[in-house]
Amino acid sequence: MKIKTLTLAIGAAAVLLALSGGTALAQERHDRSDDNGQQAARDWYNQHKDHPPVGFRNEDRLSADEDARLRDGVVVDKHLRRRMHSAPHDLVRHLPPPEHGHRYVVIGGHVAMIDGRNHVKTVIRLHD
């Protein structure tokens, strides 16, 4: 009976190890994707800052209070939704593909990935 218990324990440990390794790899890919998206967005913005489209102009920038409300994990409130624009297609082409059911938008000079219910997955801040 002890051999069965030991075998079961070893099997469970192996499964946990495999799952945690997969999670670490997924997180590493996500972090790398975020870095690539950040750099791609900054490069695109630097090429277009002389004639920025709606959402990236100086008059579109967020106040400090609004900027604080735009962060990962929150739902975009009604006020910020009125300031939200679709991300330009030539920018989106350079960003990592959004997750299923998500899209890129521009809010106050920042690029955000949101889902269909306006939950923010990630924010790429182009202005400090």
C-alpha positions as CSV (number, residue, x, y, z in Angstrom):
1,M,0.0,0.0,0.0
2,K,2.9,2.4,0.7
3,I,4.2,2.0,-2.8
4,K,0.9,3.1,-4.3
5,T,0.8,6.2,-2.0
6,L,4.4,7.0,-2.9
7,T,3.7,6.6,-6.6
8,L,0.7,8.8,-6.3
9,A,2.6,11.5,-4.4
10,I,5.4,11.4,-7.0
11,G,2.9,11.7,-9.8
12,A,1.1,14.6,-8.2
13,A,4.4,16.4,-7.6
14,A,5.3,15.9,-11.3
15,V,2.0,17.3,-12.4
16,L,2.4,20.4,-10.1
17,L,6.0,20.9,-11.4
18,A,4.9,20.7,-15.0
19,L,2.0,23.2,-14.4
20,S,4.2,25.7,-12.6
21,G,6.8,25.5,-15.3
22,G,4.2,26.2,-18.0
23,T,2.8,29.1,-16.0
24,A,6.3,30.6,-15.7
25,L,6.9,30.2,-19.4
26,A,3.5,31.8,-20.2
27,Q,4.4,34.7,-17.9
28,E,7.8,35.2,-19.5
29,R,6.1,35.2,-23.0
30,H,3.5,37.8,-21.7
31,D,6.3,40.0,-20.3
32,R,8.3,39.8,-23.5
33,S,5.1,40.6,-25.5
34,D,4.4,43.6,-23.2
35,D,8.0,44.9,-23.8
36,N,7.7,44.4,-27.5
37,G,4.3,46.2,-27.6
38,Q,5.7,49.0,-25.5
39,Q,8.6,49.5,-27.9
40,A,6.5,49.2,-31.0
41,A,4.0,51.8,-29.7
42,R,6.8,54.2,-28.8
43,D,8.4,53.8,-32.2
44,W,5.1,54.3,-33.9
45,Y,4.3,57.4,-31.8
46,N,7.8,58.9,-32.4
47,Q,7.2,58.6,-36.2
48,H,3.7,60.3,-35.9
49,K,4.2,62.8,-33.2
50,D,4.4,65.8,-35.6
51,H,0.9,65.0,-36.9
52,P,-0.7,62.8,-34.3
53,P,-4.2,61.3,-35.0
54,V,-7.1,61.8,-32.7
55,G,-6.4,60.3,-29.3
56,F,-2.7,61.2,-29.4
57,R,-3.0,65.0,-29.7
58,N,-2.0,67.3,-26.8
59,E,-5.7,68.3,-26.3
60,D,-6.6,64.6,-25.9
61,R,-4.2,64.0,-23.0
62,L,-5.7,62.9,-19.7
63,S,-5.7,64.9,-16.5
64,A,-3.7,63.4,-13.6
65,D,-7.0,62.1,-12.0
66,E,-8.1,60.6,-15.3
67,D,-4.7,59.1,-15.9
68,A,-4.8,57.4,-12.5
69,R,-8.1,55.8,-13.3
70,L,-6.7,54.1,-16.5
71,R,-4.8,51.0,-15.2
72,D,-4.6,47.3,-15.7
73,G,-7.5,45.4,-14.4
74,V,-10.1,48.1,-14.1
75,V,-13.2,48.8,-16.2
76,V,-13.0,51.9,-18.3
77,D,-15.6,54.3,-16.7
78,K,-18.2,56.2,-18.8
79,H,-16.2,59.4,-18.8
80,L,-13.0,57.8,-20.2
81,R,-15.1,55.7,-22.7
82,R,-16.1,59.0,-24.3
83,R,-12.4,59.8,-24.8
84,M,-11.7,56.4,-26.2
85,H,-10.8,55.9,-29.9
86,S,-9.9,52.8,-32.0
87,A,-6.2,52.4,-32.3
88,P,-4.9,53.3,-35.8
89,H,-4.5,50.2,-38.0
90,D,-0.9,51.0,-38.9
91,L,-0.1,51.0,-35.1
92,V,-2.1,47.8,-34.4
93,R,-0.1,46.0,-37.1
94,H,3.1,46.5,-35.1
95,L,1.7,45.4,-31.8
96,P,1.4,41.9,-30.5
97,P,-1.9,40.3,-31.5
98,P,-4.5,41.0,-28.9
99,E,-6.0,38.2,-26.9
100,H,-9.2,36.6,-28.2
101,G,-12.1,39.0,-27.7
102,H,-9.8,42.0,-27.0
103,R,-8.9,45.0,-29.0
104,Y,-6.5,48.0,-28.9
105,V,-7.9,51.5,-28.2
106,V,-6.3,54.9,-27.6
107,I,-7.3,56.9,-24.5
108,G,-5.7,60.2,-23.8
109,G,-2.4,59.4,-25.6
110,H,-2.1,55.9,-24.2
111,V,-2.8,52.6,-25.9
112,A,-4.8,50.0,-24.0
113,M,-5.9,46.5,-24.7
114,I,-9.5,46.0,-23.6
115,D,-12.1,43.3,-23.8
116,G,-15.7,43.6,-25.0
117,R,-16.8,44.7,-21.5
118,N,-14.2,47.5,-21.4
119,H,-12.0,45.7,-18.9
120,V,-8.4,46.9,-19.3
121,K,-5.9,44.1,-19.9
122,T,-2.9,46.3,-20.3
123,V,-2.0,49.9,-20.8
124,I,1.0,51.2,-22.8
125,R,1.8,54.6,-21.5
126,L,3.3,56.9,-24.1
127,H,3.4,60.1,-22.0
128,D,4.8,60.3,-18.4
